[in-house]
């Protein structure tokens, strides 16, 4: 018996941006994979693109801001129907005020309020660690 192919591997980066005890999150647009879920801003890496280059490019495209990327704080692989997502979270600092350049919803959320919002399943362990103060 053969194991079904889980689909293509998608490498994604996301920025964990904290300011004044609050985290910057955005909502996935209608028509996107996992539409309507909240997420830490970032996106898919292009072939051959480094993780940090991907992250800084995505933040520029999504938030019209420059990100100073810190170190990677957490990574996880998660299998969704039709794809496997390898997700890399980095600490980051913005050098200017972000604005939702793609029309997406954006908000700053307190650590304790993260659990009350719908995040993709791949983010669950990160959210738990942030809430417990492990990260």
C-alpha positions as a printed NumPy array, in Angstrom:
array([[  0.   ,   0.   ,   0.   ],
       [  1.34 ,   3.42 ,  -0.928],
       [  1.09 ,   6.565,   1.139],
       [ -0.82 ,   9.366,  -0.588],
       [  1.253,  12.314,  -1.779],
       [  0.628,  15.189,   0.661],
       [  1.236,  17.717,  -2.123],
       [  3.917,  20.32 ,  -2.731],
       [  6.127,  21.766,  -0.021],
       [  5.498,  25.494,   0.478],
       [  8.137,  27.414,   2.451],
       [  6.72 ,  30.402,   4.308],
       [  8.207,  33.077,   6.565],
       [  6.371,  35.226,   9.101],
       [  7.362,  38.141,  11.316],
       [  6.547,  38.229,  15.021],
       [  6.513,  41.988,  15.566],
       [  5.913,  43.094,  19.15 ],
       [  5.52 ,  46.696,  20.251],
       [  4.29 ,  47.992,  23.616],
       [  3.181,  44.485,  24.626],
       [  1.138,  43.974,  21.455],
       [  1.689,  41.85 ,  18.342],
       [  1.006,  42.935,  14.77 ],
       [ -1.304,  40.559,  12.921],
       [ -3.133,  40.641,   9.604],
       [ -6.149,  38.785,   8.244],
       [ -5.826,  36.545,   5.2  ],
       [ -7.733,  37.893,   2.21 ],
       [-10.746,  36.256,   0.605],
       [ -9.681,  33.834,  -2.107],
       [ -6.373,  33.024,  -0.389],
       [ -5.531,  29.668,   1.195],
       [ -6.969,  29.833,   4.755],
       [ -8.932,  33.003,   3.926],
       [-10.278,  34.861,   6.935],
       [ -7.739,  33.51 ,   9.421],
       [ -5.483,  35.898,  11.333],
       [ -1.745,  35.475,  10.857],
       [  1.609,  37.001,  11.572],
       [  2.557,  38.922,   8.414],
       [  4.779,  37.247,   5.86 ],
       [  4.414,  34.914,   2.924],
       [  5.729,  32.309,   0.534],
       [  9.365,  32.14 ,  -0.475],
       [ 10.273,  32.289,  -4.138],
       [ 12.547,  29.502,  -5.441],
       [ 16.142,  30.14 ,  -4.323],
       [ 15.156,  33.051,  -2.067],
       [ 16.629,  33.12 ,   1.439],
       [ 14.241,  33.109,   4.389],
       [ 15.234,  36.626,   5.507],
       [ 15.024,  38.023,   1.958],
       [ 11.573,  36.486,   1.604],
       [ 10.415,  37.968,   4.884],
       [ 11.67 ,  41.49 ,   4.198],
       [ 10.156,  41.402,   0.677],
       [  6.794,  40.176,   1.959],
       [  6.627,  42.846,   4.69 ],
       [  7.42 ,  45.548,   2.109],
       [  4.667,  44.202,  -0.205],
       [  2.03 ,  43.618,   2.508],
       [  2.678,  46.434,   4.973],
       [  4.611,  49.022,   2.924],
       [  7.26 ,  48.985,   5.653],
       [ 10.876,  48.009,   6.127],
       [ 11.538,  45.13 ,   8.51 ],
       [ 14.717,  44.625,  10.486],
       [ 14.636,  40.847,  10.818],
       [ 15.935,  39.301,  14.01 ],
       [ 16.673,  35.643,  14.543],
       [ 14.391,  32.741,  13.791],
       [ 12.411,  31.921,  16.931],
       [ 10.283,  28.967,  15.857],
       [  9.644,  26.72 ,  12.878],
       [  7.097,  24.02 ,  12.162],
       [  5.859,  21.867,   9.301],
       [  2.133,  21.332,   8.935],
       [  0.225,  19.237,   6.408],
       [ -2.891,  20.858,   4.991],
       [ -5.067,  19.25 ,   2.303],
       [ -3.03 ,  19.443,  -0.894],
       [  0.145,  20.981,   0.548],
       [  2.747,  20.839,   3.268],
       [  3.684,  24.194,   4.772],
       [  7.117,  24.696,   6.338],
       [  6.683,  27.84 ,   8.416],
       [  9.577,  29.917,   9.792],
       [  8.837,  32.638,  12.378],
       [ 11.331,  35.458,  12.952],
       [ 11.373,  38.305,  15.45 ],
       [ 11.236,  41.602,  13.64 ],
       [ 11.175,  45.348,  14.122],
       [  9.555,  47.806,  11.752],
       [ 11.448,  50.99 ,  10.91 ],
       [  8.24 ,  52.864,  10.   ],
       [  4.506,  52.651,  10.633],
       [  2.913,  49.746,   8.758],
       [ -0.118,  50.163,   6.559],
       [ -2.14 ,  47.353,   4.983],
       [ -0.948,  47.815,   1.392],
       [ -3.121,  44.986,  -0.001],
       [ -6.347,  46.096,   1.668],
       [ -6.116,  43.39 ,   4.327],
       [ -7.303,  43.918,   7.88 ],
       [ -4.467,  44.686,  10.31 ],
       [ -4.402,  45.108,  14.092],
       [ -2.18 ,  45.145,  17.159],
       [ -3.229,  42.472,  19.68 ],
       [ -2.219,  41.808,  23.276],
       [ -0.502,  38.518,  24.06 ],
       [ -3.467,  37.287,  26.119],
       [ -5.92 ,  38.066,  23.305],
       [ -4.15 ,  35.942,  20.682],
       [ -6.07 ,  32.807,  21.726],
       [ -9.443,  34.475,  21.078],
       [ -8.724,  34.903,  17.357],
       [ -8.791,  32.289,  14.603],
       [ -5.244,  31.491,  13.441],
       [ -4.272,  28.698,  11.023],
       [ -3.613,  25.333,  12.713],
       [  0.134,  25.621,  11.979],
       [  0.303,  28.671,  14.286],
       [ -1.158,  26.926,  17.359],
       [  2.139,  26.007,  19.043],
       [  3.624,  29.459,  18.432],
       [  0.529,  31.111,  19.947],
       [  0.76 ,  28.822,  23.   ],
       [  4.446,  29.65 ,  23.48 ],
       [  3.878,  33.378,  23.091],
       [  1.031,  33.289,  25.616],
       [  3.113,  31.349,  28.144],
       [  6.069,  33.709,  27.737],
       [  8.35 ,  30.947,  26.362],
       [  9.183,  33.103,  23.327]])
